[in-house]
Amino acid sequence: MPSFLARAGLQVTLILVDYTENKELSTKMDEFTLHIVPLNKLNPFSTVSKIEKIVTNIAPDWISGLSDTWYGIIAYHIGKKYGYKIFIDAYDNYESYIPWLLPLHWLWRKACRKAHLLSAAGPHLLALMNSKRDVGKASCVIPMAADSAFHPLDKDKCRKKLNLPNTFLVGYLGSLHPSRDPDQFFSIVLFTIQIDPSIKFVISGKKHSSVNIPEEIKSHIIELGYIDDVNMPIACNAMDILLAIGKPSKFGNYAYPVKIYEGLACEKTVLATRTLSTKWILENAQENLIEWRNEKETAEKIVSKKLTYTKPNSTYNTWEDNFKNLLNHLYNEAQ
């Protein structure tokens, strides 16, 4: 998005907070200026002060808080203090992360309420955030989108690169963590191989130390481990079906998994747990929704998709589509 905005003639500065390295960086890239500010864990307010200094040296028309609760709050704090217009974007229901941390949520709600422009990754999340604001304040949906590297590739060549067998493969491309209910995934595997033992499941990403694959399904699961970003489109294209398992909860109903968009961009069948958000993403492919904790039905759907594959007909935005939408709103609010 910073690149698209810069190409449209806007002067763009991107500030990132680095949680791991204690290195500060300022550099001029081809299209925008990049600042990396290390997080001072002992004194996070010093990090905010560094961000504020960078911003005030620019004196922008707009300040944007993107990606997480803290950044929306910081953008509001700086924008209000210096009179900059405030744009806040969210791709998750951040209040579901740490529900007991009420002071943080109060600050987040105030930032959303006072922002000149608010955007969210889907309509249900936007409605939730707008419920804390005055009626009629500017807002828009900016959906998730797949990076341009995600597009159809030759399946056989992708499998050879990853040393995968030539059989029907179901991909679960994400970390296996206790919070993601891996037991549900393991049950899906068990029910599936009872119907069709030739089907294999592929998992990638980090596996939490407390998660153990049951012995009875181990031979049907291929572990790729952590995959570099550059190889993710290859892994996606190597699969026949992709699973996006979620939970219809205060988090899941407002989560818009980018893996669904990446799968659709690669023209793969994506089976996703039915939530408010996935119903919207897969509006034109409702048959690809699976019910929460209904592993047997999911297994039957996997086998049926093996027999009757059809190209996904769901529509989705590109990042360029999203940029045009955002630019129109920024200009309208600036007038």
TIFIRO-486339 format. One record per residue (C-alpha): y, x negated, z negated; residue number from 1; residue in three letters. Coordinates in nm, 4 decimals. Each point is the difference from the previous one (the first is absolute). Layout:
BEGIN
DOLUM / Y / X / Z / NUM / ALA
...
***
This chain:
BEGIN
DOLUM / 0.0000 / 0.0000 / 0.0000 / 1 / MET
DOLUM / 0.2536 / -0.2803 / -0.0706 / 2 / PRO
DOLUM / -0.0756 / -0.1423 / 0.3454 / 3 / SER
DOLUM / 0.0550 / 0.3326 / 0.1757 / 4 / PHE
DOLUM / 0.3258 / 0.0622 / -0.1891 / 5 / LEU
DOLUM / 0.1254 / -0.3482 / 0.0881 / 6 / ALA
DOLUM / -0.0863 / 0.0482 / 0.3674 / 7 / ARG
DOLUM / 0.2117 / 0.3158 / -0.0057 / 8 / ALA
DOLUM / 0.3011 / -0.2137 / -0.0907 / 9 / GLY
DOLUM / 0.0049 / 0.0369 / -0.3774 / 10 / LEU
DOLUM / 0.0489 / -0.3024 / -0.2244 / 11 / GLN
DOLUM / -0.3147 / -0.0009 / -0.2144 / 12 / VAL
DOLUM / -0.0890 / -0.2021 / -0.3083 / 13 / THR
DOLUM / -0.3484 / 0.0303 / -0.1497 / 14 / LEU
DOLUM / -0.0509 / -0.0947 / -0.3655 / 15 / ILE
DOLUM / -0.3560 / -0.0449 / -0.1257 / 16 / LEU
DOLUM / -0.1112 / -0.0642 / -0.3569 / 17 / VAL
DOLUM / -0.2806 / -0.2556 / -0.0295 / 18 / ASP
DOLUM / -0.2327 / 0.0716 / -0.2930 / 19 / TYR
DOLUM / -0.2043 / -0.3194 / 0.0274 / 20 / THR
DOLUM / 0.1954 / -0.3059 / 0.1193 / 21 / GLU
DOLUM / 0.2980 / -0.1426 / -0.1840 / 22 / ASN
DOLUM / 0.1856 / -0.0819 / 0.3209 / 23 / LYS
DOLUM / 0.3262 / 0.1401 / 0.1271 / 24 / GLU
DOLUM / 0.0630 / 0.0210 / 0.3741 / 25 / LEU
DOLUM / 0.2875 / 0.1023 / 0.2244 / 26 / SER
DOLUM / -0.0441 / -0.0281 / 0.3749 / 27 / THR
DOLUM / 0.1384 / 0.1423 / 0.3210 / 28 / LYS
DOLUM / -0.2765 / 0.1514 / 0.2101 / 29 / MET
DOLUM / 0.0259 / 0.1058 / 0.3638 / 30 / ASP
DOLUM / 0.1136 / 0.3520 / -0.0842 / 31 / GLU
DOLUM / 0.1056 / 0.0135 / -0.3644 / 32 / PHE
DOLUM / 0.0689 / -0.2080 / -0.3082 / 33 / THR
DOLUM / -0.2813 / -0.0387 / -0.2530 / 34 / LEU
DOLUM / 0.0372 / -0.0761 / -0.3699 / 35 / HIS
DOLUM / -0.2999 / -0.0529 / -0.2283 / 36 / ILE
DOLUM / 0.0779 / 0.0234 / -0.3695 / 37 / VAL
DOLUM / -0.2669 / -0.1055 / -0.2545 / 38 / PRO
DOLUM / -0.0726 / 0.2409 / -0.2831 / 39 / LEU
DOLUM / 0.1000 / -0.1378 / -0.3377 / 40 / ASN
DOLUM / -0.2656 / 0.1668 / -0.2152 / 41 / LYS
DOLUM / 0.1641 / -0.1148 / -0.3234 / 42 / LEU
DOLUM / 0.3385 / 0.1357 / 0.1057 / 43 / ASN
DOLUM / -0.0263 / 0.2464 / 0.2920 / 44 / PRO
DOLUM / 0.3694 / 0.0846 / -0.0368 / 45 / PHE
DOLUM / 0.0821 / -0.3473 / 0.1308 / 46 / SER
DOLUM / -0.1905 / 0.0904 / 0.3158 / 47 / THR
DOLUM / 0.2088 / 0.3153 / 0.0332 / 48 / VAL
DOLUM / 0.3156 / -0.2095 / -0.0437 / 49 / SER
DOLUM / -0.1054 / -0.2280 / 0.2868 / 50 / LYS
DOLUM / -0.0617 / 0.3026 / 0.2219 / 51 / ILE
DOLUM / 0.3381 / 0.1431 / -0.0974 / 52 / GLU
DOLUM / 0.1739 / -0.3260 / 0.0890 / 53 / LYS
DOLUM / -0.1625 / -0.0092 / 0.3444 / 54 / ILE
DOLUM / 0.0943 / 0.3620 / 0.0661 / 55 / VAL
DOLUM / 0.3627 / -0.0301 / -0.1119 / 56 / THR
DOLUM / 0.0482 / -0.3077 / 0.2208 / 57 / ASN
DOLUM / -0.0989 / 0.2203 / 0.2947 / 58 / ILE
DOLUM / 0.1887 / 0.3129 / -0.1143 / 59 / ALA
DOLUM / -0.2229 / 0.2324 / 0.2090 / 60 / PRO
DOLUM / 0.0618 / 0.3576 / 0.1035 / 61 / ASP
DOLUM / -0.3512 / 0.0948 / -0.1145 / 62 / TRP
DOLUM / -0.2341 / -0.1368 / -0.2656 / 63 / ILE
DOLUM / -0.3652 / 0.0997 / 0.0266 / 64 / SER
DOLUM / -0.2647 / 0.0064 / -0.2700 / 65 / GLY
DOLUM / -0.3416 / -0.0101 / 0.1635 / 66 / LEU
DOLUM / -0.3614 / -0.0202 / -0.1089 / 67 / SER
DOLUM / -0.0068 / 0.0568 / -0.3766 / 68 / ASP
DOLUM / 0.1698 / 0.1653 / -0.2966 / 69 / THR
DOLUM / 0.1894 / -0.3096 / -0.1103 / 70 / TRP
DOLUM / 0.1676 / -0.0531 / 0.3360 / 71 / TYR
DOLUM / 0.1277 / 0.3562 / 0.0207 / 72 / GLY
DOLUM / 0.1493 / -0.0397 / -0.3467 / 73 / ILE
DOLUM / 0.1541 / -0.3397 / 0.0863 / 74 / ILE
DOLUM / 0.1478 / 0.1376 / 0.3244 / 75 / ALA
DOLUM / 0.1528 / 0.2912 / -0.1909 / 76 / TYR
DOLUM / 0.1418 / -0.2309 / -0.2689 / 77 / HIS
DOLUM / 0.1656 / -0.2349 / 0.2498 / 78 / ILE
DOLUM / 0.1067 / 0.2744 / 0.2413 / 79 / GLY
DOLUM / 0.1683 / 0.2057 / -0.2698 / 80 / LYS
DOLUM / 0.1698 / -0.3049 / -0.1521 / 81 / LYS
DOLUM / 0.1569 / -0.1167 / 0.3277 / 82 / TYR
DOLUM / 0.0319 / 0.3223 / 0.1982 / 83 / GLY
DOLUM / -0.2722 / -0.0648 / 0.2619 / 84 / TYR
DOLUM / -0.1921 / 0.2887 / 0.1511 / 85 / LYS
DOLUM / -0.3511 / 0.0186 / -0.1438 / 86 / ILE
DOLUM / -0.3211 / 0.0553 / 0.1960 / 87 / PHE
DOLUM / -0.3310 / 0.0241 / -0.1887 / 88 / ILE
DOLUM / -0.3436 / 0.0156 / 0.1621 / 89 / ASP
DOLUM / -0.3393 / 0.0671 / -0.1618 / 90 / ALA
DOLUM / -0.3552 / -0.0071 / 0.1325 / 91 / TYR
DOLUM / -0.1737 / 0.1035 / -0.3249 / 92 / ASP
DOLUM / 0.0610 / 0.2241 / -0.3000 / 93 / ASN
DOLUM / 0.1050 / -0.2889 / -0.2217 / 94 / TYR
DOLUM / 0.0144 / 0.2178 / -0.3095 / 95 / GLU
DOLUM / -0.3804 / 0.0280 / 0.0119 / 96 / SER
DOLUM / -0.0446 / -0.3772 / -0.0496 / 97 / TYR
DOLUM / 0.0955 / -0.0254 / -0.3665 / 98 / ILE
DOLUM / 0.0467 / 0.3628 / -0.1114 / 99 / PRO
DOLUM / 0.0906 / -0.0877 / -0.3590 / 100 / TRP
DOLUM / 0.2906 / -0.2294 / 0.0945 / 101 / LEU
DOLUM / 0.2579 / 0.2796 / -0.0127 / 102 / LEU
DOLUM / 0.3221 / -0.2099 / -0.0102 / 103 / PRO
DOLUM / -0.0996 / -0.1582 / 0.3317 / 104 / LEU
DOLUM / -0.0664 / 0.3428 / 0.1528 / 105 / HIS
DOLUM / 0.3317 / 0.1341 / -0.1264 / 106 / TRP
DOLUM / 0.1831 / -0.2898 / 0.1693 / 107 / LEU
DOLUM / -0.2002 / 0.0565 / 0.3209 / 108 / TRP
DOLUM / 0.0848 / 0.3708 / 0.0047 / 109 / ARG
DOLUM / 0.3676 / -0.0751 / -0.0547 / 110 / LYS
DOLUM / -0.0036 / -0.2530 / 0.2868 / 111 / ALA
DOLUM / -0.1640 / 0.2567 / 0.2299 / 112 / CYS
DOLUM / 0.2389 / 0.2719 / -0.1116 / 113 / ARG
DOLUM / 0.3088 / -0.2114 / 0.0725 / 114 / LYS
DOLUM / -0.1165 / -0.1645 / 0.3243 / 115 / ALA
DOLUM / 0.1953 / 0.0860 / 0.3143 / 116 / HIS
DOLUM / -0.3223 / -0.0043 / 0.2040 / 117 / LEU
DOLUM / -0.3581 / 0.0381 / -0.1167 / 118 / LEU
DOLUM / -0.3146 / -0.0501 / 0.2057 / 119 / SER
DOLUM / -0.3713 / 0.0259 / -0.0694 / 120 / ALA
DOLUM / -0.3252 / -0.0697 / 0.1821 / 121 / ALA
DOLUM / -0.0872 / 0.3689 / 0.0287 / 122 / GLY
DOLUM / 0.1378 / 0.3513 / -0.0547 / 123 / PRO
DOLUM / -0.1745 / 0.0709 / -0.3312 / 124 / HIS
DOLUM / 0.1292 / -0.3201 / -0.1591 / 125 / LEU
DOLUM / 0.3478 / 0.0693 / 0.1390 / 126 / LEU
DOLUM / -0.0062 / 0.3529 / -0.1476 / 127 / ALA
DOLUM / -0.1023 / -0.1432 / -0.3378 / 128 / LEU
DOLUM / 0.2859 / -0.2507 / 0.0067 / 129 / MET
DOLUM / 0.2515 / 0.2558 / 0.1282 / 130 / ASN
DOLUM / -0.0877 / 0.2317 / -0.2891 / 131 / SER
DOLUM / 0.2009 / -0.2380 / -0.2195 / 132 / LYS
DOLUM / 0.3081 / 0.0135 / 0.2265 / 133 / ARG
DOLUM / 0.2783 / 0.2386 / 0.0997 / 134 / ASP
DOLUM / -0.0906 / 0.2403 / 0.2790 / 135 / VAL
DOLUM / 0.1172 / -0.1176 / 0.3407 / 136 / GLY
DOLUM / 0.0203 / -0.3736 / -0.0714 / 137 / LYS
DOLUM / -0.1157 / -0.2096 / 0.2945 / 138 / ALA
DOLUM / -0.3695 / -0.0842 / 0.0212 / 139 / SER
DOLUM / -0.2640 / -0.0650 / 0.2640 / 140 / CYS
DOLUM / -0.3666 / -0.0814 / 0.0494 / 141 / VAL
DOLUM / -0.0747 / -0.3527 / 0.1216 / 142 / ILE
DOLUM / -0.3790 / -0.0075 / 0.0380 / 143 / PRO
DOLUM / -0.2212 / -0.3017 / -0.0439 / 144 / MET
DOLUM / -0.0895 / -0.1678 / 0.3292 / 145 / ALA
DOLUM / -0.2429 / -0.2607 / 0.1244 / 146 / ALA
DOLUM / 0.1337 / -0.3402 / 0.0967 / 147 / ASP
DOLUM / -0.0160 / -0.0702 / 0.3726 / 148 / SER
DOLUM / -0.3033 / -0.2293 / -0.0497 / 149 / ALA
DOLUM / -0.2083 / 0.3126 / -0.0600 / 150 / PHE
DOLUM / -0.1132 / 0.1313 / 0.3373 / 151 / HIS
DOLUM / -0.3394 / 0.0469 / 0.1687 / 152 / PRO
DOLUM / -0.2001 / -0.3213 / 0.0467 / 153 / LEU
DOLUM / -0.3490 / -0.0632 / 0.1370 / 154 / ASP
DOLUM / -0.2376 / 0.1012 / -0.2807 / 155 / LYS
DOLUM / -0.2776 / -0.2436 / 0.0920 / 156 / ASP
DOLUM / 0.2358 / -0.2977 / 0.0140 / 157 / LYS
DOLUM / 0.1480 / 0.0947 / -0.3364 / 158 / CYS
DOLUM / -0.3460 / 0.0188 / -0.1538 / 159 / ARG
DOLUM / -0.0916 / -0.3417 / 0.1342 / 160 / LYS
DOLUM / 0.3137 / -0.1511 / -0.1550 / 161 / LYS
DOLUM / -0.0988 / 0.1392 / -0.3387 / 162 / LEU
DOLUM / -0.3755 / -0.0561 / 0.0399 / 163 / ASN
DOLUM / -0.0743 / 0.3715 / -0.0335 / 164 / LEU
DOLUM / -0.3224 / 0.1630 / 0.1260 / 165 / PRO
DOLUM / -0.0178 / 0.2295 / 0.2997 / 166 / ASN
DOLUM / -0.0703 / 0.3241 / -0.1849 / 167 / THR
DOLUM / 0.2042 / 0.2994 / -0.1130 / 168 / PHE
DOLUM / 0.2589 / -0.1354 / -0.2454 / 169 / LEU
DOLUM / 0.2074 / 0.1906 / -0.2549 / 170 / VAL
DOLUM / 0.2939 / -0.1984 / -0.1350 / 171 / GLY
DOLUM / 0.1564 / 0.0178 / -0.3437 / 172 / TYR
DOLUM / 0.2827 / -0.2471 / 0.0493 / 173 / LEU
DOLUM / 0.1648 / -0.0310 / -0.3382 / 174 / GLY
DOLUM / -0.0541 / -0.1409 / -0.3455 / 175 / SER
DOLUM / -0.2783 / 0.1385 / -0.2191 / 176 / LEU
DOLUM / 0.1644 / 0.0639 / -0.3352 / 177 / HIS
DOLUM / -0.1102 / 0.2262 / -0.2865 / 178 / PRO
DOLUM / 0.3183 / 0.2076 / 0.0452 / 179 / SER
DOLUM / -0.1141 / 0.0908 / 0.3533 / 180 / ARG
DOLUM / -0.3271 / 0.1522 / -0.1217 / 181 / ASP
DOLUM / -0.2436 / -0.2335 / 0.1802 / 182 / PRO
DOLUM / -0.2908 / 0.2108 / -0.1286 / 183 / ASP
DOLUM / 0.1046 / 0.2724 / 0.2424 / 184 / GLN
DOLUM / -0.0190 / -0.2486 / 0.2880 / 185 / PHE
DOLUM / -0.3402 / -0.1244 / -0.1163 / 186 / PHE
DOLUM / -0.1262 / 0.3608 / -0.0139 / 187 / SER
DOLUM / 0.1206 / 0.0583 / 0.3559 / 188 / ILE
DOLUM / -0.1934 / -0.3075 / 0.1115 / 189 / VAL
DOLUM / -0.3162 / 0.1205 / -0.1767 / 190 / LEU
DOLUM / 0.0107 / 0.3508 / 0.1485 / 191 / PHE
DOLUM / 0.0772 / -0.1402 / 0.3479 / 192 / THR
DOLUM / -0.2881 / -0.2475 / 0.0148 / 193 / ILE
DOLUM / -0.2387 / 0.2679 / -0.1241 / 194 / GLN
DOLUM / 0.0883 / 0.1956 / 0.3159 / 195 / ILE
DOLUM / 0.0266 / -0.2979 / 0.2370 / 196 / ASP
DOLUM / -0.1109 / -0.3436 / -0.1300 / 197 / PRO
DOLUM / 0.1328 / -0.1749 / 0.3123 / 198 / SER
DOLUM / 0.3636 / 0.0520 / -0.1090 / 199 / ILE
DOLUM / 0.1688 / -0.2955 / -0.1692 / 200 / LYS
DOLUM / 0.3141 / -0.0034 / -0.2134 / 201 / PHE
DOLUM / 0.2555 / -0.2797 / 0.0128 / 202 / VAL
DOLUM / 0.2373 / -0.0751 / -0.2850 / 203 / ILE
DOLUM / 0.2884 / -0.2439 / 0.0001 / 204 / SER
DOLUM / 0.2616 / -0.0939 / -0.2535 / 205 / GLY
DOLUM / -0.0190 / -0.1137 / -0.3573 / 206 / LYS
DOLUM / -0.2844 / 0.1356 / -0.2123 / 207 / LYS
DOLUM / 0.0849 / 0.0342 / -0.3673 / 208 / HIS
DOLUM / -0.2268 / -0.2016 / -0.2289 / 209 / SER
DOLUM / -0.1113 / 0.3164 / -0.1805 / 210 / SER
DOLUM / -0.1186 / 0.1693 / 0.3204 / 211 / VAL
DOLUM / -0.3656 / -0.0569 / 0.0845 / 212 / ASN
DOLUM / -0.1737 / 0.1316 / 0.3116 / 213 / ILE
DOLUM / -0.3183 / 0.1894 / -0.0973 / 214 / PRO
DOLUM / -0.3191 / -0.1773 / 0.1033 / 215 / GLU
DOLUM / -0.1317 / 0.3037 / 0.1907 / 216 / GLU
DOLUM / 0.2822 / -0.0164 / 0.2557 / 217 / ILE
DOLUM / 0.0757 / -0.3743 / 0.0086 / 218 / LYS
DOLUM / -0.1928 / -0.0611 / 0.3220 / 219 / SER
DOLUM / 0.2112 / 0.2645 / 0.1756 / 220 / HIS
DOLUM / 0.3372 / -0.1486 / -0.0974 / 221 / ILE
DOLUM / 0.1622 / -0.2980 / 0.1716 / 222 / ILE
DOLUM / 0.2682 / -0.1776 / -0.2030 / 223 / GLU
DOLUM / 0.2668 / -0.1744 / 0.2057 / 224 / LEU
DOLUM / 0.2052 / -0.1014 / -0.3016 / 225 / GLY
DOLUM / 0.3743 / -0.0445 / 0.0261 / 226 / TYR
DOLUM / 0.1202 / 0.0024 / 0.3615 / 227 / ILE
DOLUM / 0.3247 / -0.1594 / 0.1158 / 228 / ASP
DOLUM / 0.2565 / 0.2426 / 0.1408 / 229 / ASP
DOLUM / -0.0430 / -0.1405 / 0.3499 / 230 / VAL
DOLUM / -0.3674 / 0.1035 / -0.0027 / 231 / ASN
DOLUM / 0.0500 / 0.3531 / -0.1306 / 232 / MET
DOLUM / 0.0426 / 0.1547 / 0.3500 / 233 / PRO
DOLUM / -0.3239 / -0.1763 / 0.1002 / 234 / ILE
DOLUM / -0.1844 / 0.1431 / -0.3011 / 235 / ALA
DOLUM / 0.1412 / 0.3453 / 0.0708 / 236 / CYS
DOLUM / -0.1116 / -0.0089 / 0.3635 / 237 / ASN
DOLUM / -0.3467 / -0.1235 / -0.0952 / 238 / ALA
DOLUM / -0.0740 / 0.3285 / -0.1807 / 239 / MET
DOLUM / -0.1226 / 0.3323 / 0.1309 / 240 / ASP
DOLUM / 0.1410 / 0.2014 / -0.2910 / 241 / ILE
DOLUM / 0.2567 / -0.0862 / -0.2664 / 242 / LEU
DOLUM / -0.0013 / 0.1532 / -0.3484 / 243 / LEU
DOLUM / 0.3196 / 0.0701 / -0.1940 / 244 / ALA
DOLUM / -0.1119 / 0.1254 / -0.3397 / 245 / ILE
DOLUM / 0.2613 / 0.1366 / -0.2352 / 246 / GLY
DOLUM / 0.0390 / 0.2542 / -0.2773 / 247 / LYS
DOLUM / 0.2092 / 0.3191 / 0.0066 / 248 / PRO
DOLUM / 0.2146 / -0.1005 / -0.2967 / 249 / SER
DOLUM / 0.3619 / -0.0699 / -0.0914 / 250 / LYS
DOLUM / -0.0460 / -0.3240 / 0.1910 / 251 / PHE
DOLUM / -0.2412 / 0.0981 / 0.2785 / 252 / GLY
DOLUM / 0.1801 / 0.3167 / 0.1092 / 253 / ASN
DOLUM / 0.3112 / -0.2070 / 0.0742 / 254 / TYR
DOLUM / -0.1680 / -0.3118 / 0.1440 / 255 / ALA
DOLUM / 0.0061 / -0.0600 / 0.3759 / 256 / TYR
DOLUM / -0.2561 / -0.2805 / 0.0545 / 257 / PRO
DOLUM / 0.1063 / -0.2378 / 0.2737 / 258 / VAL
DOLUM / -0.3700 / -0.0647 / 0.0704 / 259 / LYS
DOLUM / -0.0219 / 0.3493 / 0.1484 / 260 / ILE
DOLUM / 0.2826 / -0.0821 / 0.2396 / 261 / TYR
DOLUM / -0.1583 / -0.3341 / 0.0871 / 262 / GLU
DOLUM / -0.3312 / 0.1687 / 0.0752 / 263 / GLY
DOLUM / 0.1661 / 0.2620 / 0.2203 / 264 / LEU
DOLUM / 0.1936 / -0.2718 / 0.1841 / 265 / ALA
DOLUM / -0.3339 / -0.1674 / 0.0771 / 266 / CYS
DOLUM / -0.1356 / 0.3391 / 0.1173 / 267 / GLU
DOLUM / -0.2631 / 0.0115 / -0.2732 / 268 / LYS
DOLUM / -0.1419 / 0.2992 / -0.1823 / 269 / THR
DOLUM / 0.1556 / 0.0042 / -0.3467 / 270 / VAL
DOLUM / -0.1606 / 0.2098 / -0.2724 / 271 / LEU
DOLUM / 0.2475 / 0.0559 / -0.2828 / 272 / ALA
DOLUM / -0.0201 / 0.1858 / -0.3288 / 273 / THR
DOLUM / 0.1830 / 0.3327 / 0.0223 / 274 / ARG
DOLUM / 0.3331 / -0.0214 / -0.1831 / 275 / THR
DOLUM / 0.3437 / 0.1485 / 0.0701 / 276 / LEU
DOLUM / 0.0958 / -0.3200 / 0.1784 / 277 / SER
DOLUM / -0.3128 / -0.0561 / 0.2102 / 278 / THR
DOLUM / 0.0037 / 0.3642 / 0.1146 / 279 / LYS
DOLUM / 0.3438 / -0.0730 / 0.1407 / 280 / TRP
DOLUM / -0.0938 / -0.3362 / 0.1568 / 281 / ILE
DOLUM / -0.3136 / 0.1430 / 0.1633 / 282 / LEU
DOLUM / 0.1649 / 0.3278 / 0.0957 / 283 / GLU
DOLUM / -0.1700 / 0.0009 / 0.3402 / 284 / ASN
DOLUM / -0.3344 / -0.1280 / -0.1262 / 285 / ALA
DOLUM / -0.0802 / 0.2131 / -0.3046 / 286 / GLN
DOLUM / -0.3721 / -0.0454 / 0.0658 / 287 / GLU
DOLUM / 0.0449 / -0.3613 / -0.1111 / 288 / ASN
DOLUM / 0.0888 / 0.1010 / -0.3549 / 289 / LEU
DOLUM / -0.2646 / -0.0347 / -0.2714 / 290 / ILE
DOLUM / -0.0076 / 0.1660 / -0.3387 / 291 / GLU
DOLUM / 0.0524 / -0.1943 / -0.3219 / 292 / TRP
DOLUM / -0.3292 / -0.0846 / -0.1735 / 293 / ARG
DOLUM / -0.2089 / 0.1770 / 0.2637 / 294 / ASN
DOLUM / -0.1984 / -0.3061 / 0.1021 / 295 / GLU
DOLUM / -0.2867 / 0.1872 / 0.1653 / 296 / LYS
DOLUM / 0.2319 / 0.1887 / 0.2345 / 297 / GLU
DOLUM / 0.1816 / -0.3249 / 0.0788 / 298 / THR
DOLUM / -0.3292 / -0.1689 / 0.0886 / 299 / ALA
DOLUM / -0.0910 / 0.2881 / 0.2306 / 300 / GLU
DOLUM / 0.3399 / -0.0263 / 0.1670 / 301 / LYS
DOLUM / -0.0451 / -0.3748 / 0.0544 / 302 / ILE
DOLUM / -0.3351 / 0.0615 / 0.1715 / 303 / VAL
DOLUM / 0.1424 / 0.2837 / 0.2091 / 304 / SER
DOLUM / 0.2893 / -0.2196 / 0.1130 / 305 / LYS
DOLUM / -0.2519 / -0.2634 / 0.1029 / 306 / LYS
DOLUM / -0.1608 / 0.2540 / 0.2329 / 307 / LEU
DOLUM / 0.3174 / 0.1671 / 0.1309 / 308 / THR
DOLUM / 0.2868 / -0.2478 / 0.0043 / 309 / TYR
DOLUM / 0.3300 / 0.1287 / 0.1345 / 310 / THR
DOLUM / 0.3219 / -0.1943 / 0.0385 / 311 / LYS
DOLUM / 0.2483 / 0.0871 / -0.2782 / 312 / PRO
DOLUM / 0.2713 / 0.2373 / 0.1137 / 313 / ASN
DOLUM / 0.2303 / -0.0383 / -0.2986 / 314 / SER
DOLUM / 0.3550 / -0.0983 / 0.0832 / 315 / THR
DOLUM / 0.1930 / -0.2615 / -0.1937 / 316 / TYR
DOLUM / 0.3314 / -0.1808 / 0.0201 / 317 / ASN
DOLUM / 0.0527 / -0.3600 / 0.0982 / 318 / THR
DOLUM / 0.2412 / -0.2193 / -0.1965 / 319 / TRP
DOLUM / 0.2452 / 0.0377 / 0.2874 / 320 / GLU
DOLUM / -0.0120 / 0.3791 / -0.0375 / 321 / ASP
DOLUM / 0.0675 / -0.0405 / -0.3717 / 322 / ASN
DOLUM / 0.2888 / -0.2373 / 0.0646 / 323 / PHE
DOLUM / 0.1763 / 0.2469 / 0.2307 / 324 / LYS
DOLUM / -0.0376 / 0.2736 / -0.2601 / 325 / ASN
DOLUM / 0.1402 / -0.2210 / -0.2768 / 326 / LEU
DOLUM / 0.2871 / -0.1294 / 0.2121 / 327 / LEU
DOLUM / 0.1143 / 0.3537 / 0.0797 / 328 / ASN
DOLUM / 0.0073 / 0.0893 / -0.3685 / 329 / HIS
DOLUM / 0.1850 / -0.3169 / -0.0971 / 330 / LEU
DOLUM / 0.2682 / 0.0626 / 0.2614 / 331 / TYR
DOLUM / 0.0334 / 0.3684 / -0.0892 / 332 / ASN
DOLUM / 0.0455 / -0.0761 / -0.3687 / 333 / GLU
DOLUM / 0.2437 / -0.2827 / 0.0732 / 334 / ALA
DOLUM / 0.2396 / 0.2343 / 0.1823 / 335 / GLN
***
